[in-house]
Amino acid sequence: MIKTGISSVSKRGFATFKPVISAAKPVEGFVGALGNTPLIRLNKLSEETGSNIYAKAEFMNPGGSVKDRAALYVVKDAEEQGLIKPGGTVVEGTAGNTGIGLAHVCRAKGYKCVIYMPNTQSQEKIDLLRMLGAEVYPVPAVAFDNPENYNHKAARHAKSIDNAVWTNQFDNTANRQAHIETTGPEIWSQLDGKVDGFTCATGTGGTLAGITRFLKEKSGGKTKVFLADPPGSVLYSYIKSGGKLNDRSGSSITEGIGQGRVTDNLKPDIELIDDALQIRDEDSLHMIYRLLDEEGIYVGASSALNVVAAVEMAKKLGPGKNIVTILCDGAYRYQSRLFSKKWIESKGLTNAIPEHLKKYATLD
């Protein structure tokens, strides 16, 4: 008999709790630990909507975000094409999470890592990148068509040194392929093929496009896909207008999502997307606090936006459905902002948090 270490009193107190015991086999290093993340049913929201709201816990990747998958695949792609040799340098333009994934992968594979990122990103991300040994250049946030955009700076840096590659996460379709080969199949398997809807926001387009492609093909087109978009991104208006409009009005507190163009990762699959949802910052911030309070899940604004979108999708599709979204990363990468009373007030979002949840805004 296996001893669990749980007393008879504890057993009685947790009579309805049935732990799932599964022991995964050992894996080879950081790279081997990527993927196979849990799919979490969000109980309260599922009860409210009458559908199962599932969230893929990508914050449980070893580098802490969904972008670990893309980071590995763009580096593997560079290796397979002979674009980088041992001891070389990987250069990328990123809002943070792909850079963090790349810094981990580069450490594991023996490469140097150089990151260019908009100076609007959280200090936590910048600090973590430097702790991981990356060379970090925060630069002014300007549009993609400006030659001083962080992506173009990264490309020029890679060209200026020997044995270096710009991994070009926005338009390198190895990013999309990561989700066709891993995330999509995992979701399908975890729900035994019963996936009625999928929604998430997009930055590079890789996660949304790759998962969409896999689920649409596997379901014979039956799985519905909605793009979730923050204010300030053109994709909501682009999809709603059938590709005619590119309205970029507004701005958002979210980081790493929203886009001013259709990237090469998104382009092959954008016609497969059934609808689009625009999610207000007020709703995303509220959901951050709800998830912490009701589910004990501590995630950032882009993850919360995805969950808001999943709830909206459930309402549109009707009860009894399985709706899946992505929990991109944890809130610890943004806590100095998202849980700061002063920062929330500076964004005019104080009223977005109900009184009973304001106890979590513990930072001044």
Secondary structure as UniProt FT lines:
FT   HELIX           8..13
FT   TURN            14..16
FT   HELIX           29..32
FT   STRAND          39..41
FT   HELIX           43..49
FT   STRAND          52..57
FT   HELIX           58..60
FT   TURN            62..63
FT   HELIX           67..80
FT   TURN            81..82
FT   TURN            86..87
FT   STRAND          89..93
FT   HELIX           97..109
FT   STRAND          112..118
FT   TURN            119..120
FT   HELIX           123..131
FT   TURN            132..133
FT   STRAND          135..139
FT   TURN            144..145
FT   TURN            147..148
FT   HELIX           150..160
FT   STRAND          164..166
FT   TURN            169..171
FT   HELIX           174..178
FT   HELIX           179..183
FT   HELIX           184..190
FT   TURN            191..193
FT   STRAND          197..201
FT   HELIX           206..219
FT   TURN            220..221
FT   STRAND          224..229
FT   TURN            231..232
FT   HELIX           235..240
FT   TURN            241..242
FT   TURN            264..266
FT   HELIX           267..272
FT   STRAND          275..278
FT   HELIX           281..290
FT   HELIX           291..295
FT   HELIX           301..317
FT   STRAND          322..327
FT   STRAND          329..330
FT   HELIX           331..333
FT   HELIX           335..338
FT   HELIX           341..346
FT   TURN            347..348
FT   HELIX           350..352
FT   HELIX           355..360
//
